[in-house]
Amino acid sequence: MQIFIESIDRGIWNAIVNGPYIPMHIIDGVSAVKSFDELTDIENKRVQYDCIAKNIITSALNMDEFFRVSQCTSVKEMWEVLEVTHDGTNDVKRARKHALIQEYELFRMQSGESIADVQKRFTHTVNHLIGLGKQFDKEELNIKILKCLDRSWQPKVTTISETRDLTTLTTAALFGKLREHELEMTRLNEMESAEKKSRSLALKSKVAEIETSEDSSEEDSDSEDISLLTKQFQKYIKLKRKGKNQQSKRYTRKPDLNSNKLTCYGCGKQGHMKTDCPNLANKEKSIKKKNYKAGKGRKAYVAWEDNASSSSSSSEEDNEGNPCFMVGKDFEVSSEDSSTSINSTNYSLLLDAFQEMREVVEKLARSNNRLKGKNNWLEARVKELEDEVLRLETDLDHYKTSSNLDSSKPTKCENCEGLQKKVNYLINTASKLTMGTTNLNSILGS
């Protein structure tokens, strides 16, 4: 508004700031306001500034803002009402000024922020502080800008501080130097990233070529190891399933009532059961007989266990939660003996599978050692080839140097003298033959 009003006439802005001009004259020692007819052209123009300013301000306001100043009598009063409404009172301005000063003191360059963004935020803060009456000099602003930059800008900050006079350098020129440095660093980073990308692609291509050449030689051995490992694993699964089927058949088959095929689990002899074993104490027999007559102790509990490798100490706790079947007196099975036989069978299966897996691991270890030795040999061979390339390059440079030095001199073959003698002999012989042919023709003609 100030720029717009001053462009029309600076007297209008003076009327807004200092109030309207009131022409006065003195009559009988008393000052009084001049009437409209008594005004001169200059006084009339100065009085008119207040009306023009009112027209400009009211034309720029909407209806709500117009109602705020509609009762004001002068343009200065209207301007003060609008200033208090939008800028606040002196207390509000003071609070805003303190907040902006704190923001100015804590101003720092944020991560990933460009110089243009830093300039925008810094200029916004400084302009608000200047509008609230804060004064800054060039050196203070320049030092604050250089101090707010992060560590990556430290070399450029040092260069500017040593080579430039911060008391005369403007903030726009300082930001221009920083912007120039930022563009240069961006260009160098792009070049470095492009070089790294090209190197990585070249390295990947070389590694792919080496891997393809090695895979062709190792594919046969790897395929044999994988096939052997697969066969061993399948064999172990079949044995495990077979063991489970045998266990289920063992517990579900019908009891053989032939007494000659019965085996005692107490003494290991055939022909009787553990309950009828004569080697047991009479007391135990009497107790078992009493329990059998009373319907107790003649029942065997057979548990279907999914984990055949469970220990005997935890078998009692597992059997409490597993479904059980009761067998009559003609067929009894001891839980401890059955778990022992199951564990022994599974242990043998696991031992065989462990031995087979151990053989496979040893074979893989031997293959790994063989490949390590081959890798060491290839590395030594590469080093030899690199040395040979360096030697050949040295010989080539020496040959180029020697050829450049001898280029001015005519080259002379070692066998030139002998060849020259042969040439002279052949020329003489040819001339003799020519003369003989001429003489012969003359004789024949005569």
Helices and strands as residue ranges (DSSP letters): H 2-8, H 10-18, E 24-27, E 30-33, G 36-38, H 41-59, H 63-69, H 75-87, H 90-105, H 115-131, H 138-147, G 151-153, H 154-163, H 171-252, G 259-261, G 274-276, H 282-293, E 300-303, H 315-321, E 324-327, H 335-406, H 416-445
